[in-house]
Every structure is written in C-alpha cells, then in structure tokens.
C-alpha cells in the first residue's frame, strides 16, 4: 500500500510504498546504531570521512539509497539547496502523514 510520508518531518512529502518507508526507517536505525558503535569503539564522533560498518539488509540499503537519490536530485534540480530550514526537520525518519 502507498501512503504519503514526510521526509524528516518536513514539508517535503513523498508517496511511497509502506514497505519502502519501513525499510528506510530501519536503515536509519542501523545508521544511528553504527555511529554509536563507532564512537564506542574509537572514542570519537563519526565525521563522515571514516569508514563505518552498517548492519542492514539489501532491502534497507536499497530504500536508503533510493530516498537519498531523490533528495540529492531535488537539491541538484533546485540549484544546490532545498529551502528547508533545520528547525523544520523534526524527525530522523520518514513520517507517515
């Protein structure tokens, strides 16, 4: 079934299959867990420059990469930015509307 999801709780809405949104949100959990594990192992916050192991399924990785691709294409289409302020990002997840 498809529903409307808010990207990170913002006004940017996407129509997605529920299983895709669920997989993305599970991937987000795995991404945050990987950052916690990185800090626990190294004693430092992950900056994005270092390799980091993510424990996610192919479905979760596909959902993550596909949503990231949509967002990156919107940024590119709009000249390098989206007019979405940080205070509009009320979640780390896709939020079902």
N, C-alpha and C positions, 0 to 999 in steps of 0.2 A: 504494500500500500504506500502511496506517496502522500507526503504532508509538507507543509511549509515549515522551514527551520530558520531561525535567526542565527547568523554567524557571530559567535562570541557574544550573543545577547544584544547585538547592534541592530540598526535599522536595515542592514543588508540581509535580505531574505532569499532563500534558495528552496526550490521544490525538489525534494529528494525522496527516494525510496527509504522507508523506515530502517531497513537493514543496513543501508549505506550510512545513514546518520548514526546508527548504533555502533557500527564498526569504526567510524571516525572517532566517536566519543571514547570507545575502548582504546583506540590508538592514542588518544590524548592522555588517557590514564597511564598508558605504558610510557609515553614520552616524559610525563612528570615523574614517574617512578624511576626512569633511567637517570634523570637529573639528580634525584635524591640519592640513588646508588653511586653516581659519580662523585657527589660531594662526600658521601660516607667513605668511599674508597680513597679519594685523593685529598680530602680536607679542603677542597676549593670548589667554588661555584663553577658550573659548566658555562663557558662563554660562547659556545657555538663553533669555535675553531678546533677544538679537540674531538677526536673520535669518541663515540659513545655507543654502547650496545643497547638496542631497543628490542624488547621481547614482545613481538607482535606477529599476528598471523598474516598470511598473504592478503586475505580479505581486508584486514585492518590497514595494512600498508597501502593497498590499492585505494581504499577510501581516503586515507590521509593525503596521498599524493594527488589524487583527483581533485579534492577540495582545494588543496594548496595551489594546484594548477589553475583552477577557476579564479581564485583570489589574485594570483600573480598576473593572469591575463587581464583582469579588471584594472589592476594597478597600471599595467602597461598601456591599456586602451585609454586610460584617463591621464596620460602624460607622466606617470611615475608615482602617483599617490591616490589615495581614496580620502574623501572628505569625511572620515570617521574619526572622531576625537577619542583619545584614550579613555575618557570618562564614560563614553558610550559602550565600551567593552565591559559588560557586566558579568561575563562568564568566560571560562576557558573552553566551553563546549558549544556544540550546536544545540540550540534551544528550540524545542517544538512549540510552534505558535498555535 
